[in-house]
Amino acid sequence: MQLNLIQIILVLIIAFLAGMEGILDQFHFHQPVIACTLIGLVTNNLMPCLILGGTLEMIALGWANIGAAVAPDAALASVASAIILVLGGQGRAGISSAIAIAVPLAVAGLLLTILVRTLATGIVHIMDAAAKEGNFKKIDFWQIVAICMQGLRIAIPAGLILIIGPKPVKEFLGLMPSWLTDGLSIGGGLVVAVGYAMVINMMASREVWPFFAIGFVLATIQDLTLIGLGAIGLSLALLYLALSNNNNGNSDDHGGGHANIGDPVGDIIDDY
Amino acid sequence: MVDKKIALTKKDRLAVWWRSNFLQGSWNYERMQNGGFAFSLIPALKKLYSKKEDRASALKRHLEFFNTHPYLASPVLGVTLALEEDKANGAPIDEVTIQGVKVGMMGPFAGIGDPVFWFTVKPIVGGLAASLAMAGNIMGPIIYFVVWNLIRIMFMWYTQELGYKAGSKITDNLSGNLLQNITKGASIMGMFILGSLVNRWVTVKFTPVVSNVKLDGKAYIHWDQLAHGAKGIQQALLQQKAGLSLTAHKVTTLQDNLDLLIPGLAGLLLTLFCMWLLKKKVSPIIIILGLFVVGVVLHVLHVM
C-alpha cells in the first residue's frame, strides 16, 4: 500500500512523539496500544493496527525502565511493526508476521537508546558550561535538543522503513550479532557505577562511611525492598543524631524547637 | 520563622510541575536525570535568584547526579523548592544539605514508584486496554491514555505540593541545630541508600565455570526411575524439596564463589575503582565508553 505525503508526515510525527515518550515515560505515546492505533488512524488502517497494538501491548506489559536499565524498546517495536503492517497491505492477516518482526526490533532499539543516552552525556556537559554563566536559556535549549534527539531516534528508522520497505529491515536484523547486543547490555550494567561513584565522592566523609557499608550489606538480603531499606536508613540516621546530641549535652534545647519536631510526620499529615 | 521576601507562588510551582513532565529528556549515563531536574527547577530559580553568581551555583548544584522513578521525582522537587526558597531568603542551607535530601529521598522513592506504577497500575490499565484493543474496540487506547495520564498528573502535582509544604516545615525552625541535624541525617541516609543501590543496581556477573563435580548417587533426582505421569512429577518435587539436586553434576561458576564472600562485591569494587579514576580527573565519558568496551570484550571472551 502506498502512502501519500501527508500520511507520511503524520506517521513521522507520531514516530517522533513515540521516541520522545520512550525515554520520558510520561504521556505514554510510545505504548503499542496508542502508537500503533495512531499510525492506523492516519494511514486508514485503524482496525488491523488497533489489534496489532493490543497484541503487542500484552507482550510489553512487563517492560519497564528500572533504575538505569532500559527495557526492550516498545517505541521502535510498535512504530516499525505498524508501518510494516500498513505497507504490507495484508490487513489483519499480516498481524502475526508484523509481531514477529517487532520483538527483535525492540531489542535492536536498545542499541539506539544506549547510543542516545551516551550522546546525552555530552549534552549535560554543555549544560555544565551554561550553568557556569548562570544561563537559563541555554539549559532550556539543550534539554529540548536532548528530547528531540530521542524523537529522532524513532523518527529516522521509521523514515528509513518508509523509504526502503520492510524487507531489508528483516535482513538487517538477521545480521546483527547477538554478542554485540548482549555485550552492550552487560556494559549497561557496569556504567551505572560511574554515577554512584560521583555522588559518593561528593558526600563521603569519615563519619558517614560506616552507613554506606551497612546499606551495602543489608541490600544483599533480597527480601528487603528499597522501601524497607529506606526505613532502616532513616531510623539509623535518627538514632545516630539522637545519640550524638545527647553526648553534646542538651545544646539543642534552646529555641523551644521541640514542639515542632515532636511528631513531624503527624504534623505534615495534619496540615495537608 | 524566616521573613520570606521572595516567595514561590502557585503559578511558579505549576511551571515546575509542567517542566517535570520532561524530566528524563536528557537522561544520560553519567548523571542520569540531572539535566531534567535542573530544567524543571528553572522557573523557580529564575525568580529566587537574580545575581549571576547565585544562579550559576544553583544550576551547578542541581546538575549533580539524580535518578529516581520519574513520577516520584515530584515530591523531591517539592522539598527542593522549599529549601531553595529559604536559601534565597537567607537561611543558612548549604549545598550538602540540599544534595543529601535529594539523594536520601531518591532511592526509597524509586522503590515505591517501580512496584506501584510499573508493576501494578500499568499492567492493570494496560491489560484492560490491550484486551479491548485486541477485540477491535477503539475504547482500549482511549481508556489507557486518559486513565494513565489522569492518575499520573494528579499524583505528580499533589506529591510535589506535599513535598513543598513538608520542606518549608523543615526550615521554619532555624533555632537550635535542627538544620545541622538534617544536614547530617540526610548525608547518613544518603550514604546508606547509596550502599544499597550499589549492591542492587550495579550488575557484574562472571560466568566462567570453576568446577563441575559429579554428585553422589543419593544427592540427585534419578529421573529415569520416577513413576510415570503426574505421580512422577509429585515424586520429583518432593525429592527436590528434600534437597536433592536436579542434575547429576554440580556446576559452580565464578560468580557463585564470589557470592559466597558477599553478593555484589564486584559491583562495589567497580564503584570504588570509578571513584578513584574520577579523583584522578579521568573524564566520566571516557570511563563510560571504556566500560561498554569492557562489557562487550569480556562477553566475547565468555567471562561475563
Chai-1 contact restraints between the chains, C-beta under 6 A:
chainA,res_idxA,chainB,res_idxB,connection_type,confidence,min_distance_angstrom,max_distance_angstrom,comment,restraint_id
A,I23,B,Q24,contact,1.0,0.0,6.0,A-B,restraint_1
A,I23,B,W27,contact,1.0,0.0,6.0,A-B,restraint_2
A,L24,B,Q24,contact,1.0,0.0,6.0,A-B,restraint_3
A,D25,B,P70,contact,1.0,0.0,6.0,A-B,restraint_4
A,Q26,B,N21,contact,1.0,0.0,6.0,A-B,restraint_5
A,H28,B,W148,contact,1.0,0.0,6.0,A-B,restraint_6
A,V33,B,A129,contact,1.0,0.0,6.0,A-B,restraint_7
A,V33,B,A130,contact,1.0,0.0,6.0,A-B,restraint_8
A,V33,B,A133,contact,1.0,0.0,6.0,A-B,restraint_9
A,V33,B,G140,contact,1.0,0.0,6.0,A-B,restraint_10
A,V33,B,P141,contact,1.0,0.0,6.0,A-B,restraint_11
A,V33,B,Y144,contact,1.0,0.0,6.0,A-B,restraint_12
A,I34,B,P141,contact,1.0,0.0,6.0,A-B,restraint_13
A,I34,B,F145,contact,1.0,0.0,6.0,A-B,restraint_14
A,T37,B,P141,contact,1.0,0.0,6.0,A-B,restraint_15
A,M47,B,G136,contact,1.0,0.0,6.0,A-B,restraint_16
A,L50,B,A133,contact,1.0,0.0,6.0,A-B,restraint_17
A,I51,B,M134,contact,1.0,0.0,6.0,A-B,restraint_18
A,I51,B,G136,contact,1.0,0.0,6.0,A-B,restraint_19
A,G53,B,A133,contact,1.0,0.0,6.0,A-B,restraint_20
A,G54,B,A130,contact,1.0,0.0,6.0,A-B,restraint_21
A,G54,B,A133,contact,1.0,0.0,6.0,A-B,restraint_22
A,G54,B,M134,contact,1.0,0.0,6.0,A-B,restraint_23
A,G54,B,G140,contact,1.0,0.0,6.0,A-B,restraint_24
A,T55,B,M134,contact,1.0,0.0,6.0,A-B,restraint_25
A,E57,B,G126,contact,1.0,0.0,6.0,A-B,restraint_26
A,E57,B,A130,contact,1.0,0.0,6.0,A-B,restraint_27
A,M58,B,A130,contact,1.0,0.0,6.0,A-B,restraint_28
A,L61,B,P123,contact,1.0,0.0,6.0,A-B,restraint_29
A,L61,B,G126,contact,1.0,0.0,6.0,A-B,restraint_30
A,A64,B,W118,contact,1.0,0.0,6.0,A-B,restraint_31
A,I66,B,D114,contact,1.0,0.0,6.0,A-B,restraint_32
A,G67,B,W201,contact,1.0,0.0,6.0,A-B,restraint_33
A,R117,B,W27,contact,1.0,0.0,6.0,A-B,restraint_34
A,R117,B,N28,contact,1.0,0.0,6.0,A-B,restraint_35
A,R117,B,Y29,contact,1.0,0.0,6.0,A-B,restraint_36
A,T118,B,Y29,contact,1.0,0.0,6.0,A-B,restraint_37
A,A120,B,S26,contact,1.0,0.0,6.0,A-B,restraint_38
A,A120,B,N28,contact,1.0,0.0,6.0,A-B,restraint_39
A,T121,B,N28,contact,1.0,0.0,6.0,A-B,restraint_40
A,T121,B,Y29,contact,1.0,0.0,6.0,A-B,restraint_41
A,T121,B,E30,contact,1.0,0.0,6.0,A-B,restraint_42
A,T121,B,I285,contact,1.0,0.0,6.0,A-B,restraint_43
A,I123,B,S26,contact,1.0,0.0,6.0,A-B,restraint_44
A,V124,B,N28,contact,1.0,0.0,6.0,A-B,restraint_45
A,V124,B,G35,contact,1.0,0.0,6.0,A-B,restraint_46
A,M127,B,G35,contact,1.0,0.0,6.0,A-B,restraint_47
A,M127,B,L63,contact,1.0,0.0,6.0,A-B,restraint_48
A,D128,B,L63,contact,1.0,0.0,6.0,A-B,restraint_49
A,A131,B,A56,contact,1.0,0.0,6.0,A-B,restraint_50
A,A131,B,L59,contact,1.0,0.0,6.0,A-B,restraint_51
A,A131,B,K60,contact,1.0,0.0,6.0,A-B,restraint_52
A,A131,B,L63,contact,1.0,0.0,6.0,A-B,restraint_53
A,K132,B,A56,contact,1.0,0.0,6.0,A-B,restraint_54
A,G134,B,K52,contact,1.0,0.0,6.0,A-B,restraint_55
A,G134,B,R55,contact,1.0,0.0,6.0,A-B,restraint_56
A,G134,B,A56,contact,1.0,0.0,6.0,A-B,restraint_57
A,F136,B,I42,contact,1.0,0.0,6.0,A-B,restraint_58
A,F136,B,K46,contact,1.0,0.0,6.0,A-B,restraint_59
A,Q143,B,G25,contact,1.0,0.0,6.0,A-B,restraint_60
A,Q143,B,S26,contact,1.0,0.0,6.0,A-B,restraint_61
A,Q143,B,G35,contact,1.0,0.0,6.0,A-B,restraint_62
A,Q143,B,F39,contact,1.0,0.0,6.0,A-B,restraint_63
A,A146,B,G25,contact,1.0,0.0,6.0,A-B,restraint_64
A,A146,B,S26,contact,1.0,0.0,6.0,A-B,restraint_65
A,I147,B,G25,contact,1.0,0.0,6.0,A-B,restraint_66
A,W179,B,V300,contact,1.0,0.0,6.0,A-B,restraint_67
A,D182,B,H299,contact,1.0,0.0,6.0,A-B,restraint_68
A,G183,B,G295,contact,1.0,0.0,6.0,A-B,restraint_69
A,G183,B,V296,contact,1.0,0.0,6.0,A-B,restraint_70
A,G183,B,H299,contact,1.0,0.0,6.0,A-B,restraint_71
A,I186,B,G295,contact,1.0,0.0,6.0,A-B,restraint_72
A,I186,B,H299,contact,1.0,0.0,6.0,A-B,restraint_73
A,I186,B,M304,contact,1.0,0.0,6.0,A-B,restraint_74
A,G187,B,L291,contact,1.0,0.0,6.0,A-B,restraint_75
A,G187,B,F292,contact,1.0,0.0,6.0,A-B,restraint_76
A,G187,B,G295,contact,1.0,0.0,6.0,A-B,restraint_77
A,G189,B,T203,contact,1.0,0.0,6.0,A-B,restraint_78
A,L190,B,L291,contact,1.0,0.0,6.0,A-B,restraint_79
A,L190,B,G295,contact,1.0,0.0,6.0,A-B,restraint_80
A,V191,B,Y29,contact,1.0,0.0,6.0,A-B,restraint_81
A,V191,B,I288,contact,1.0,0.0,6.0,A-B,restraint_82
A,V191,B,L291,contact,1.0,0.0,6.0,A-B,restraint_83
A,V192,B,W201,contact,1.0,0.0,6.0,A-B,restraint_84
A,V192,B,V202,contact,1.0,0.0,6.0,A-B,restraint_85
A,A193,B,V202,contact,1.0,0.0,6.0,A-B,restraint_86
A,A193,B,L270,contact,1.0,0.0,6.0,A-B,restraint_87
A,A193,B,T271,contact,1.0,0.0,6.0,A-B,restraint_88
A,A193,B,C274,contact,1.0,0.0,6.0,A-B,restraint_89
A,V194,B,C274,contact,1.0,0.0,6.0,A-B,restraint_90
A,V194,B,P284,contact,1.0,0.0,6.0,A-B,restraint_91
A,V194,B,I287,contact,1.0,0.0,6.0,A-B,restraint_92
A,V194,B,I288,contact,1.0,0.0,6.0,A-B,restraint_93
A,G195,B,R31,contact,1.0,0.0,6.0,A-B,restraint_94
A,G195,B,M32,contact,1.0,0.0,6.0,A-B,restraint_95
A,G195,B,F65,contact,1.0,0.0,6.0,A-B,restraint_96
A,Y196,B,L194,contact,1.0,0.0,6.0,A-B,restraint_97
A,Y196,B,V198,contact,1.0,0.0,6.0,A-B,restraint_98
A,Y196,B,T271,contact,1.0,0.0,6.0,A-B,restraint_99
A,A197,B,T271,contact,1.0,0.0,6.0,A-B,restraint_100
A,A197,B,C274,contact,1.0,0.0,6.0,A-B,restraint_101
A,A197,B,M275,contact,1.0,0.0,6.0,A-B,restraint_102
A,A197,B,L278,contact,1.0,0.0,6.0,A-B,restraint_103
A,M198,B,F65,contact,1.0,0.0,6.0,A-B,restraint_104
A,V199,B,F65,contact,1.0,0.0,6.0,A-B,restraint_105
A,V199,B,V103,contact,1.0,0.0,6.0,A-B,restraint_106
A,I200,B,L194,contact,1.0,0.0,6.0,A-B,restraint_107
A,I200,B,M275,contact,1.0,0.0,6.0,A-B,restraint_108
A,N201,B,M275,contact,1.0,0.0,6.0,A-B,restraint_109
A,N201,B,L278,contact,1.0,0.0,6.0,A-B,restraint_110
A,M203,B,S187,contact,1.0,0.0,6.0,A-B,restraint_111
A,M203,B,G190,contact,1.0,0.0,6.0,A-B,restraint_112
A,M203,B,M191,contact,1.0,0.0,6.0,A-B,restraint_113
A,V208,B,S187,contact,1.0,0.0,6.0,A-B,restraint_114
A,V208,B,I188,contact,1.0,0.0,6.0,A-B,restraint_115
A,V208,B,M191,contact,1.0,0.0,6.0,A-B,restraint_116
A,F211,B,I188,contact,1.0,0.0,6.0,A-B,restraint_117
A,F211,B,M191,contact,1.0,0.0,6.0,A-B,restraint_118
A,F211,B,F192,contact,1.0,0.0,6.0,A-B,restraint_119
A,F212,B,M191,contact,1.0,0.0,6.0,A-B,restraint_120
A,F212,B,G195,contact,1.0,0.0,6.0,A-B,restraint_121
A,G215,B,F192,contact,1.0,0.0,6.0,A-B,restraint_122
A,G215,B,G195,contact,1.0,0.0,6.0,A-B,restraint_123
A,G215,B,S196,contact,1.0,0.0,6.0,A-B,restraint_124
A,F216,B,G195,contact,1.0,0.0,6.0,A-B,restraint_125
A,F216,B,N199,contact,1.0,0.0,6.0,A-B,restraint_126
A,A219,B,S196,contact,1.0,0.0,6.0,A-B,restraint_127
A,A219,B,N199,contact,1.0,0.0,6.0,A-B,restraint_128
A,A219,B,R200,contact,1.0,0.0,6.0,A-B,restraint_129
A,T220,B,P263,contact,1.0,0.0,6.0,A-B,restraint_130
A,T225,B,G111,contact,1.0,0.0,6.0,A-B,restraint_131
A,L226,B,G107,contact,1.0,0.0,6.0,A-B,restraint_132
A,L226,B,P108,contact,1.0,0.0,6.0,A-B,restraint_133
A,L226,B,G111,contact,1.0,0.0,6.0,A-B,restraint_134
A,I227,B,P108,contact,1.0,0.0,6.0,A-B,restraint_135
A,I227,B,G111,contact,1.0,0.0,6.0,A-B,restraint_136
A,I227,B,I112,contact,1.0,0.0,6.0,A-B,restraint_137
A,L229,B,S196,contact,1.0,0.0,6.0,A-B,restraint_138
A,G230,B,P108,contact,1.0,0.0,6.0,A-B,restraint_139
A,G233,B,M189,contact,1.0,0.0,6.0,A-B,restraint_140
A,G233,B,F192,contact,1.0,0.0,6.0,A-B,restraint_141
A,G233,B,I193,contact,1.0,0.0,6.0,A-B,restraint_142
A,L234,B,M189,contact,1.0,0.0,6.0,A-B,restraint_143
A,A237,B,G185,contact,1.0,0.0,6.0,A-B,restraint_144
A,A237,B,I188,contact,1.0,0.0,6.0,A-B,restraint_145
A,A237,B,M189,contact,1.0,0.0,6.0,A-B,restraint_146
A,Y240,B,I188,contact,1.0,0.0,6.0,A-B,restraint_147
A,L241,B,N181,contact,1.0,0.0,6.0,A-B,restraint_148
A,L241,B,G185,contact,1.0,0.0,6.0,A-B,restraint_149
A,D252,B,G176,contact,1.0,0.0,6.0,A-B,restraint_150
A,D252,B,N177,contact,1.0,0.0,6.0,A-B,restraint_151
A,G255,B,S175,contact,1.0,0.0,6.0,A-B,restraint_152
A,G255,B,G176,contact,1.0,0.0,6.0,A-B,restraint_153
A,G257,B,N173,contact,1.0,0.0,6.0,A-B,restraint_154
A,G257,B,S175,contact,1.0,0.0,6.0,A-B,restraint_155
A,G257,B,G176,contact,1.0,0.0,6.0,A-B,restraint_156
A,G257,B,L178,contact,1.0,0.0,6.0,A-B,restraint_157
A,N260,B,N173,contact,1.0,0.0,6.0,A-B,restraint_158
A,I268,B,A166,contact,1.0,0.0,6.0,A-B,restraint_159
